[in-house]
C-alpha cells in the first residue's frame, strides 16, 4: 500500500509536469481525484485495512490528495500566468493613440428625396404602385400611344433586350398596367416610383435614373386638379413661396400636355444664373391622359378623365441640393454622399 502510494505520487508529478493546458490538467484531476480516480479508489479501499493501519494510511492518503490539488493549482498558475503575460504583450493597447473614425451607414440622397416625394403624395391620398423594370415594348410605347416610328423607340435611346422587351425608358407603363388591373373601378390615384433606363450619359443624364409617375382617373377630373396637386407638391418640396406654371408641350400619351416649372429657388423668379435668367425651373412633364390610353387601359373616355405626370428624381434632388453633375450620385464617393 505504502509503495503504491509512492508510485502514484511520482506518476502524478510526472503527469502534471507534462500537462500543457487547462484541459490536460483537468483530465489529470479526473484521473486521480474524480469519482473513480486512483486516489479516490484507494480511500474507498481503506476499510479493508486493519484498525491499526487505517489511521497511518489515512493520514498519508489525505496528504497525497492535498498534494495533488496543490500541484494542479501550481501548474495552472505556471501555464496561465505565462500565457496571460504573452497575451497582454500581443494585445497591448496604446490608449494615447487617436480613435479610429466610425462611419455609420446612411440613406443615399436619392432614397431620401424619393421617400420625401412619396410622403407628400401619400399624404394627399395617392397609393404606391410598382411595375417591372424589364418591360414589354407594348407597355413602354405601344399602349402609351407611341407609334412604331416614334423617335423615342430608337435603338439609340433605349436598351432593348430583344424586339419585344426592353429596359423601361420611363415609369409611364405603370399607368397602363395599374389601370388594366383596376378597371373599371374608380378612382385611380397612384404614384409609381422606380428606376428607368436610357442610353444617355452626361452631366445631366445617367443611363439609369429614377422617376416618379403620377396618375389620377375619375369622373370629372380636370387640368385644375392637376395644377392644384402639383402646386401643393412644389410648395411642400421646395418651400411655401413657390409658384408653378404650366407650359404647353407634347407627349403622345397626354392631351393636352404641359411641362411644369417652379419659380426659381435661387432668385425667387427674378432671373439668375441657375434659371438661365428666366426665373423658372422645369421640374416635370404632365397632361390630361389621352383618350386612347384610357381606352386601351379599360376605361371609357366618354365617362372618365384623368391626369398624369412624371418627374425625374435626380433632377429634383439636384435642384433642391444645388448639385450640378448627376454622375455624383452614382460614383459612390463618400466625400459627396456623406454630406447629405
Ligand atoms: N414619361 C415622360 C418622360 O419620361 C414624362 C411624362 C410626361 C410622364 C407627361 C407623364 C406625363 O405621365 O403625363 O419623359
Boltz pocket constraint, residues with backbone or C-beta under 6 A from the ligand:
constraints:
  - pocket:
      binder: B
      contacts: [[A, 169], [A, 170], [A, 171], [A, 172], [A, 213], [A, 214], [A, 251], [A, 253], [A, 254], [A, 258], [A, 284], [A, 285], [A, 286], [A, 287], [A, 288], [A, 307], [A, 308], [A, 309], [A, 310], [A, 311]]
      max_distance: 6.0
